[in-house]
Amino acid sequence: MKRGLLLFVLFYFSGCVSLVGPDTYSVKVKTAPTQKKKVLSDKELKANRKIGCKSTYKVWGKEYCVLKHSYGFEEVGIASWYGPKFHGKKTASGEIYNMYEMTAAHKSLPLGTYVKVINLENGKSVVVKVNDRGPFVPGRIIDLSYAAAKKLGVVAKGTAKVKIVALGRKEDGHYAPENYEKGSFYIQLGAFEKFENAEKLRDKFIRNGVKAKIIQAFGLFRVVVGPQLTYVKAMEERDKLKRIYPDVFIIRVN
């Protein structure tokens, strides 16, 4: 049950690698369709491999790609788990590793992504938050916390064949898929069951110079700013608002 856990030392360096390698059985990531296929030179192939990377980092001489987003990500391979040796230590996200919480380490998914992990050997499944990097042991695609591994029935055996399905980031009780390319992204200022309460908050923000409006999404009336057509633009808008309203966050409504 070796752990690929590396702390803040393992952050992002230059270069990139292909996402499919000896430690991955299969990977599927939705991307925008290409206009026309052509035979690429070695230089073009190397440049193309960087398109899907938000950043990269290097571990033991090997470079790893951190994906721009988790939208449409699925992966099948071997899961392992880690426990007492790393309990109480910092993860790559800066959070303290707690072996009794539902978390995991992954090499490529953005930190903070929630994923559903299905044990293909017994049908059990769990949802975990990716808050660390790893595993860096050949042939393994995810390192589960002790709690997650126990629920999946992996603890005794040590490893199991699993399927990973990315759910996105958890926002206001639901999972919001990340897609840095396109979508309808809003910065949420508040959410209410009653329209009149949403109306009061919207009017307050408008009086303060914020172009707020109300949309109905995920069963609530939401006071929002937007939409922005890319996640990156939405993050820029969110960061401006956060200076005055620290509790705002992004939701994707499609």
KOLLUMNU-681195 format. One record per atom (N, C-alpha, C): residue in three letters; x, z, y. Coordinates in pm, whole numbers, plus 32768, in hexadecimal, padded with zeros to 4 digits. Layout:
N
ALAXZY/...
% end
This chain:
254
MET805380007F89/MET800080008000/MET80578000807E/LYS80B87FA68080/LYS810E7F9D80F5/LYS80BC7F73816D/ARG80DD7FA081DE/ARG80917F868255/ARG80DF7F2F82B3/GLY80A37ECD82E9/GLY80E87E7A834A/GLY80DF7EB483D4/LEU80C57F3683DE/LEU80AB7F758461/LEU81297F7684B4/LEU81267F318525/LEU81947F398583/LEU81567F5F8608/LEU819C7FB18653/LEU81607FE986CA/LEU81727F8C8741/PHE81877FC187B7/PHE818F7F6C882D/PHE82097F12882C/VAL82667F2C87D0/VAL82DC7ED987C7/VAL82B87E4B87A2/LEU82487E398761/LEU82237DB88728/LEU81D07D638786/PHE81E47D6B8805/PHE818F7D1B885B/PHE81C37C8E886B/TYR81A07C4C88D5/TYR81997BBD88D0/TYR82177B758902/PHE824D7B2088AD/PHE82C37AD188CC/PHE82A07A3D88CC/SER830379E888E3/SER82E7795988EC/SER82E279188864/GLY82AA789B8860/GLY82A3785087E3/GLY821F7865879D/CYS8209781C872F/CYS818C782886E5/CYS819F77F48658/VAL8146781C85FE/VAL814C77EC8575/VAL80C577B8854C/SER80C3776984E3/SER8044773A84AB/SER7FF677B08475/LEU7F7277AB847F/LEU7F1F781B8452/LEU7F10781E83BB/VAL7F2D77B28377/VAL7F1E77AE82E6/VAL7FA877B482A7/GLY7FC2781A8258/GLY8045782A821C/GLY803B786E8195/PRO80AD789B815F/PRO80AD78D680D9/PRO805D795780CF/ASP8045799B8141/ASP7FFA7A19813B/ASP7F697A058163/THR7F37798A8163/THR7EAC796E8183/THR7E7479098120/TYR7E01792B80E3/TYR7DC378D08084/TYR7D78786180CC/SER7D257886812E/SER7CDF7820817A/SER7CB478598200/VAL7CB578048265/VAL7C8D782C82EA/VAL7C3577C18325/LYS7BC877EA8366/LYS7B73778983AA/LYS7B5C77BB8437/VAL7B81776C849A/VAL7B69778E8526/VAL7B2577188568/LYS7AB2773185A7/LYS7A6B76C485EA/LYS7AB6769C8668/THR7ACF761D8678/THR7B1175EA86EF/THR7AC375718721/ALA7AE0754B879C/ALA7A9C74D687D4/ALA7AC87459878B/PRO7A6C73FA8770/PRO7A9173808728/PRO7AF3732C8778/THR7B5172ED8734/THR7BB372998777/THR7B78720D878B/GLN7BA671CA87F2/GLN7B7371458811/GLN7BA070DE87AA/LYS7C2270DF878B/LYS7C5770778734/LYS7CD270AC86ED/LYS7CDB7095866B/LYS7D4D70C6861F/LYS7DBF70628627/LYS7E3B70958629/LYS7EAF703E8627/LYS7F20708685E1/VAL7F85703B85B8/VAL7FFA70778579/VAL804F70B485E6/LEU806D713585D8/LEU80B8717B863F/LEU814B7188861A/SER81A07188867F/SER822E719E8669/SER82467232864F/ASP82BE72568622/ASP82DE72E38609/ASP82CF73358688/LYS82F772FC86F9/LYS82ED7342877A/LYS825B735C879D/GLU820572F68789/GLU8176730587A7/GLU813473688749/LEU815B736786C9/LEU812373C68669/LEU814474558691/LYS81C1746B86BC/LYS81ED74F086E6/LYS819B751F875F/ALA818574C487BE/ALA813674E68835/ALA80A575018810/ASN806E74B287B4/ASN7FE274C1878A/ASN7FC77548874B/ARG802975808704/ARG801675FF86BF/ARG800276718722/LYS8028765C87A0/LYS801C76C68804/LYS7F9476C78848/ILE7F44765E8833/ILE7EC57652887B/ILE7E6876C7885F/GLY7E6176F287E1/GLY7E05775D87BD/GLY7E3A77E987D5/CYS7EB277F6880F/CYS7EEF78798821/CYS7EDD78AD88AF/LYS7EA6792488B9/LYS7EA07968893A/LYS7F2A799F895C/SER7F7079CE88F6/SER7FF87A018903/SER80377A048879/THR80B67A268872/THR80FC7A2F87F2/THR81547AAB87F0/TYR817E7AD3877A/TYR81DC7B42876C/TYR82307B2986F0/LYS829C7B7086E3/LYS82F97B598676/LYS83117BDB8629/VAL830D7BD285A5/VAL83277C44854D/VAL83887C1984E0/TRP83F67C6084D6/TRP845A7C42846F/TRP84827BAE846E/GLY84917B7784E5/GLY84BE7AED84F2/GLY84537A8384E4/LYS83D77AAB84C8/LYS836A7A4A84B8/LYS830A7A56852D/GLU82DE79E28560/GLU828479E085D2/GLU81F279DA85A4/TYR819D7A2285EC/TYR810E7A2785CD/TYR80BC7A028649/CYS804D79BF8630/CYS7FF4798F869B/CYS7F7E79EE86AC/VAL7F667A198726/VAL7EEC7A648745/VAL7E8679FF8779/LEU7E1679F28734/LEU7DB2798D8757/LEU7D7579A487E1/LYS7D4F79378822/LYS7D0E794188A4/LYS7C8779888899/HIS7C4479758829/HIS7BC279B38815/HIS7BA679BE877F/SER7B3D7A08875E/SER7B1B7A1E86D1/SER7AA279CA86A6/TYR7A6F79798700/TYR79F4792E86E6/TYR7A0278D5866A/GLY79A978E88608/GLY79A778968590/GLY7A1278B5852A/PHE7A5D7922853C/PHE7ACD793F84E3/PHE7A9E7977845D/GLU7ACC793B83F1/GLU7AB6796D836A/GLU7B397961831D/GLU7B5079BE82C1/GLU7BCE79BD8276/GLU7BB879FD81ED/VAL7BF779C88188/VAL7BF079FF8101/VAL7C7D7A1C80D1/GLY7C927A93809C/GLY7D177AB8806B/GLY7D197B468037/ILE7D907B818032/ILE7DA17C077FF9/ILE7DA67C728065/ALA7D547CDB8053/ALA7D547D4E80AD/ALA7DA07DC1806D/SER7DE67E0E80C0/SER7E267E8A8093/SER7DF87EF980F1/TRP7E2F7F7280E2/TRP7E067FDF813A/TRP7E7B803C8154/TYR7E6E808E81BD/TYR7ED880EC81E1/TYR7E9981718209/GLY7EE581DE81F8/GLY7EA98261820B/GLY7EFF82C88250/PRO7F1C8339820B/PRO7F5A83AE824A/PRO7FDD83948293/LYS802E83388262/LYS80B1831E829F/LYS80A582F18330/PHE803782AF8351/PHE8026827883D8/PHE7FBA82C18428/HIS7F79832183EB/HIS7F0F836D842E/HIS7F4883B584A8/GLY7F0783A1851C/GLY7F3383E48596/GLY7F99839685E7/LYS7FC4832485B7/LYS802582D38601/LYS7FDE82688652/LYS8023823586B8/LYS7FE881CC870C/LYS7FE3814786C3/THR7F7780FE86DE/THR7F69807786A9/THR7F9580148715/ALA7F957F9486F4/ALA7FBD7F2C8753/ALA7F607F2787CC/SER7EE47F5687BC/SER7E847F56882B/SER7E997FCD8888/GLY7EEB802D885C/GLY7EFE80A888A8/GLY7EA581198878/GLU7E4180F98826/GLU7DEC816187ED/GLU7E3881AD8781/ILE7E12822A876C/ILE7E4F827B8703/ILE7E0D8259867E/TYR7E60823D861A/TYR7E29821C8597/TYR7DEA82978556/ASN7D6C8289852F/ASN7D2482F384E9/ASN7CF682B88465/MET7D2F82E883F8/MET7D1282B08375/MET7C8082C1834B/TYR7C3783198392/TYR7BAB83328370/TYR7B4982E083C5/GLU7B7D828B841E/GLU7B288233846D/GLU7B2881A78430/MET7AC581568455/MET7AB680D1841B/MET7B05806B846E/THR7B8680618450/THR7BDE8007849A/THR7C327FB58439/ALA7C7F7F588472/ALA7CD37F02841E/ALA7D427EC38472/ALA7DA57E8E842C/ALA7E117E42846B/ALA7E077DB1843E/HIS7E1A7D55849D/HIS7E177CC6847E/HIS7E847C8284D0/LYS7EBD7C17849A/LYS7F2E7BD684DC/LYS7F047B808554/SER7E8F7B43854F/SER7E6D7ADB85B1/SER7DF37AF48608/LEU7D947B4285DA/LEU7D197B568628/LEU7D347BA886A6/PRO7CEF7B8B8714/PRO7D017BDC878D/PRO7CE17C6E8772/LEU7D327CC887A9/LEU7D197D578798/LEU7C917D7887D6/GLY7C447DCB8792/GLY7BBE7DEE87C0/GLY7B517D9D877C/THR7B787D3B872B/THR7B167CEB86E1/THR7ADB7D3A866D/TYR7A5A7D34865D/TYR7A197D7185E8/TYR7A087D06857D/VAL7A277D2A8502/VAL7A1B7CCB8493/VAL79CE7D0A8420/LYS79837CB683DA/LYS79437CE0835E/LYS79A17CBE82ED/VAL79C17D218298/VAL7A1A7D0B8227/VAL79C97D1A81A7/ILE79C77CB28156/ILE79797CB280D9/ILE79D97CB48063/ASN79CA7D18800D/ASN7A1B7D207F93/ASN79E07CBC7F2F/LEU7A277C517F15/LEU79F47BE87EBC/LEU79F57C117E29/GLU7A327C847E0D/GLU7A387CB37D83/GLU79C37D0C7D5C/ASN79837D4C7DC2/ASN79107DA27DA1/ASN78987D8F7DFE/GLY78A57D387E62/GLY78367D1A7EBC/GLY78217D7B7F2D/LYS786E7DE77F34/LYS785E7E497FA0/LYS78967E108022/SER785E7E408094/SER788F7E0F8115/SER78917E80817C/VAL78E87E7181E1/VAL78F27ED0824F/VAL790D7E8282CF/VAL78F57EC48341/VAL791B7E8C83C2/VAL79897EE383FC/VAL79F67EA58425/VAL7A687EEF845A/VAL7A947EB284DF/LYS7AD97F03852E/LYS7B0F7ED685AD/LYS7BA57EBB859B/VAL7BD27E4585C3/VAL7C617E2485BC/VAL7CA67E638635/ASN7CF97EC9861B/ASN7D3F7F0B868A/ASN7DD67F0E8675/ASP7E077EC18612/ASP7E967EC485F5/ASP7EC47E3E85BC/ARG7F467E2D85B1/ARG7F827DB58579/ARG7FB67DCF84ED/GLY7FAC7D6A8497/GLY7FD87D74840E/GLY7F6D7D3983B3/PRO7F7A7D3C8331/PRO7FF17D6A82E8/PRO805A7CFB82E4/PHE80D87D2282E1/PHE81457CC282DF/PHE81857CB88254/VAL81377CE081F0/VAL815F7CD08165/VAL812A7C498134/PRO817D7BF380FC/PRO814F7B6F80CD/PRO80D67B7B8070/GLY80747B238084/GLY80007B1F802C/GLY7F8C7B758058/ARG7F987BBB80CB/ARG7F2A7C1180F9/ARG7EFB7BE68183/ILE7E777BEE819A/ILE7E417BBD8218/ILE7E0A7C2B8272/ILE7DEC7CA0823B/ILE7DB57D0D828D/ILE7DDC7D928250/ASP7DFA7DF482A6/ASP7E157E7D827D/ASP7DA07ED482AA/LEU7D5B7F10824D/LEU7CE67F63826C/LEU7D0D7FF5827D/SER7CC1803B82D0/SER7CD280CC82D7/SER7CA681088251/TYR7CCD8184823B/TYR7CA781C881BE/TYR7C0F81CC81AF/ALA7BC881EC821F/ALA7B3681F8821A/ALA7AF5817381F3/ALA7B268104822E/ALA7AEE80818210/ALA7B0C80598180/ALA7B8880738155/ALA7BB0805080CC/ALA7B5E809F8065/LYS7B41811C8086/LYS7AF3816F8029/LYS7A6681378019/LYS7A2881108089/LYS79A080D98082/LYS799D80538038/LEU7A0B80098040/LEU7A127F877FFC/LEU7A3B7F947F6A/GLY7A66800D7F41/GLY7A9280217EB8/GLY7B1E7FEB7E9E/VAL7B747FF47F05/VAL7BFC7FBC7EFB/VAL7C6680287EE6/VAL7C4680A67F04/VAL7CAB81107F05/VAL7CF3811E7E7F/ALA7CAA81297E14/ALA7CE881407D91/ALA7D4180CC7D66/LYS7D1180537D7B/LYS7D5B7FDD7D51/LYS7DCC7FB97DB1/GLY7DB67FD67E32/GLY7E1D7FBA7E96/GLY7E077F387EE2/THR7DD87ED17E9F/THR7DBC7E517EDF/THR7D3D7E147EA3/ALA7D067DB17EE8/ALA7C917D6A7EB5/ALA7C857CE57EFD/LYS7C487C857EBD/LYS7C2E7C057EFE/LYS7BB27C137F55/VAL7BBE7BEC7FD4/VAL7B517C008033/VAL7B377B828084/LYS7AC47B8280C6/LYS7AA57B1C812A/LYS7A917B6381AF/ILE7ACE7B2C8219/ILE7AC17B6382A0/ILE7A6B7B0582F2/VAL7A087B3D8337/VAL79B47AEF8393/VAL79B77B35841B/ALA79EB7AF08480/ALA79F47B2D8505/ALA796A7B378545/LEU794B7BAD857B/LEU78CA7BC385BE/LEU78D77BBB8656/GLY79507BD48689/GLY79687BD48719/GLY79807C60874C/ARG79757C7187CE/ARG79857CF5880B/ARG78FF7D3C8811/LYS79027DBF880A/LYS78857E0C880C/LYS78647E30889B/GLU77F37DFF88CA/GLU77CA7E168954/GLU77387E418958/ASP77217EB8898B/ASP76997EEA899E/ASP76487EE4891E/GLY76857F0888AF/GLY763D7F128830/GLY76327E9387E0/HIS766B7E248811/HIS76687DA987C3/HIS76F37D6987C6/TYR770A7D0B876C/TYR778B7CC88765/TYR77867C4787B6/ALA77E57C378811/ALA77EB7BC18866/ALA785E7B69883B/PRO78417AF58800/PRO78AC7A9C87D5/PRO79037A70884A/GLU79857A708835/GLU79E17A41889C/GLU79F279AA888F/ASN79E3796688FB/ASN7A0078D788FD/ASN7A3B78B88986/TYR7ABE78A2898A/TYR7B01788E8A09/TYR7AE978008A3F/GLU7AA677AD89F0/GLU7A9777238A1B/GLU7A18770B8A6B/LYS79A477308A36/LYS792A77188A81/LYS78BC77768A51/GLY785677858AA6/GLY77E677DC8A84/GLY77A3780A8B04/SER774778688AF8/SER770778A58B6D/SER772D79378B6F/PHE778D79588BC5/PHE77C379E08BCA/PHE77947A258C4A/TYR775E7A9D8C39/TYR772D7AEB8CAA/TYR777A7B6F8CB3/ILE77857BA48D2C/ILE77BB7C2A8D3D/ILE77437C878D4D/GLN77337CE18CEE/GLN76BF7D3A8CEF/GLN76D87DB38D47/LEU76757DCF8D9C/LEU767A7E428DF7/LEU76217EB48DC6/GLY75BC7E918D76/GLY75607EF68D41/GLY74FB7EB48CE6/ALA74B77F078C93/ALA74537ED28C35/ALA73E17F368C27/PHE73667F038C26/PHE72F07F5A8C28/PHE72827F238BCF/GLU722E7F7D8B9D/GLU71B87F548B52/GLU71497F268BB1/LYS71437F638C29/LYS70DA7F428C89/LYS71127EE88CF7/PHE70C47E7E8D15/PHE70F07E1C8D79/PHE71027E5D8E03/GLU70A67EB88E27/GLU70AC7EF48EAD/GLU712E7F438EC3/ASN71627F818E58/ASN71E17FC98E67/ASN72567F688E7B/ALA72507EF88E34/ALA72B67E918E46/ALA72AE7E578ED4/GLU72337E478F05/GLU721C7E118F8B/GLU72597E6B8FF7/LYS72497EED8FE6/LYS72807F4D9047/LYS73187F44904D/LEU73577F3B8FD6/LEU73E97F348FD3/LEU741A7EAF900D/ARG73D47E418FE8/ARG73FA7DBE901F/ARG73F77DC090B6/ASP738B7DF790F0/ASP737B7DFB9182/ASP73E97E4F91C3/LYS74117EBA9180/LYS747C7F1091B4/LYS74FF7EC391BB/PHE751D7E769150/PHE75987E289150/PHE75947DB991B9/ILE75207D7B91CA/ILE75127D11922E/ILE752A7D4892BA/ARG74F67DC092D4/ARG750C7DFE9358/ARG75A17E199371/ASN75ED7E2A9303/ASN767D7E42930E/ASN76CF7DC19306/GLY768B7D4F9310/GLY76D27CD09315/GLY76F57C929290/VAL76BE7CC89222/VAL76D97C91919D/VAL76667C349176/LYS76877BBB9149/LYS76217B589124/LYS75E97B779099/ALA759C7BE29091/ALA75657C0E9011/ALA74DE7BCD8FF6/LYS74BD7BC18F75/LYS74397B8E8F4E/LYS74127BCF8ECA/ILE73997BB28E9C/ILE73677BEE8E20/ILE73537B828DB7/ILE73867B9A8D3F/ILE73687B438CCD/ILE73327B9B8C5C/GLN72E87B5F8C01/GLN72B77BA98B8D/GLN73057B798B14/ALA734E7BD58AD6/ALA73A37BB18A64/ALA73B47C298A09/PHE73B47C0E8986/PHE73C87C778921/PHE73647CE98932/GLY72E77CC68958/GLY727C7D28895E/GLY72777D7F89D9/LEU72CA7D638A3F/LEU72CE7DB58AB8/LEU72D17D5D8B35/PHE72A67D988BA6/PHE72B67D578C27/PHE73407D7E8C5D/ARG73947D1A8C71/ARG74207D348C95/ARG743D7D048D23/VAL747A7D5C8D70/VAL74A77D3A8DF6/VAL75347D038DE9/VAL75467C868E13/VAL75C57C418DF8/VAL75F37BF28E71/VAL76717BC88E69/VAL76AA7B678EC5/VAL76D87AF18E6F/GLY76BA7A778E9B/GLY76E27A038E4D/GLY7671799F8E42/PRO767D793E8DE6/PRO76E3793B8D7C/PRO776378F48DA4/GLN77CD790F8D57/GLN784878C38D5C/GLN784E78708CDC/LEU788C77FC8CE3/LEU788C77A38C70/LEU78FE77BB8C0F/THR7961780C8C36/THR79CD78308BD9/THR79E378C68BDC/TYR7A1478FA8B6E/TYR7A2F79898B64/TYR7A9B79B28BC7/VAL7AFC795A8BDB/VAL7B6C79778C37/VAL7B37798B8CC5/LYS7ADE79308CF1/LYS7AA3793D8D77/LYS7A5079BD8D82/ALA7A0979DC8D16/ALA79B87A578D15/ALA7A107AD28D20/MET7A847AD08CDF/MET7AE17B418CE8/MET7B147B538D76/GLU7B2D7AE38DB9/GLU7B5C7AEB8E44/GLU7AF27B2B8E9D/GLU7A747B008E8A/GLU7A057B398ED7/GLU79F07BCC8EB5/ARG79F97BEE8E34/ARG79E97C798E09/ARG7A537CD18E4A/ASP7AD07CA28E4B/ASP7B3E7CF38E82/ASP7B2C7D0F8F16/LYS7AF27CAF8F5F/LYS7AD67CC68FEE/LYS7A6E7D338FFE/LEU7A027D2A8FAE/LEU79977D8C8FB7/LEU79C17E168F87/LYS7A1D7E198F25/LYS7A497E998EEB/LYS7A8E7EF38F52/ARG7AC67EB78FB9/ARG7B097F079020/ARG7AA87F659066/ILE7A297F39906E/ILE79C27F8B90B0/ILE79637FC8904A/TYR79437F7A8FE0/TYR78E47FA78F79/TYR792C7FA78EF2/PRO796F80148ECD/PRO79C580168E56/PRO797F80048DD0/ASP78FA80118DCA/ASP78B4800C8D4A/ASP78807F818D25/VAL789D7F1B8D75/VAL78697E968D57/VAL78B57E578CE2/PHE78727DFB8C99/PHE78B57DB68C2B/PHE78737D2F8C16/ILE78B07CDE8BC0/ILE78827C548BAB/ILE78247C4C8B33/ILE77B87BFF8B43/ILE77647BDD8AD0/ILE775B7B458AC8/ARG77467B118A50/ARG77377A818A3E/ARG76A97A678A0F/VAL76607A128A55/VAL75D579F58A35/VAL75C9795E8A1E/ASN75B0793889A1/ASN75A378AA897F/ASN752B78958926/
% end
